[in-house]
Amino acid sequence: MARHDDLSGAAGHAAAVRAALPVTVKLSPVLCDLFPGSRREVAMVAATVADMIDELDRLWPGMGDRIRDSRPAIRKHMNVFVDGSRASLKTPLAPGDEVYVLTAISGG
């Protein structure tokens, strides 16, 4: 029985370590230019894209408003991708995910 408890403790510890691993957020150069002192790559713990935006706004006040509108939704001129798939504010994030926050490019 003690052996089972040891495995539970190790498994619980491993789950806690995984839960504490950050996601990697990669910001567009255009967005970083608007917020002096910001970085192109940021590691953080966030459960959803909305949480990630809240954390970016905490780090660089006003950044959240550049990414998210008042509906709330991701702004039309912004694109957020999680591990290569387009994301919404409700998209869950898992430890180790890569999140790209990009500005839309238009022209004619």
Secondary structure, 3 states (H helix, E strand, C coil): CHHHHHHHHHHHHHHHHHHHCCEEEEECHHHHHHCCCCCCEEEECCCEHHHHHHHHHHHCCCHHHHHECCCCCECCCEEEEECCEECCCCCECCCCCEEEEEECCCCC
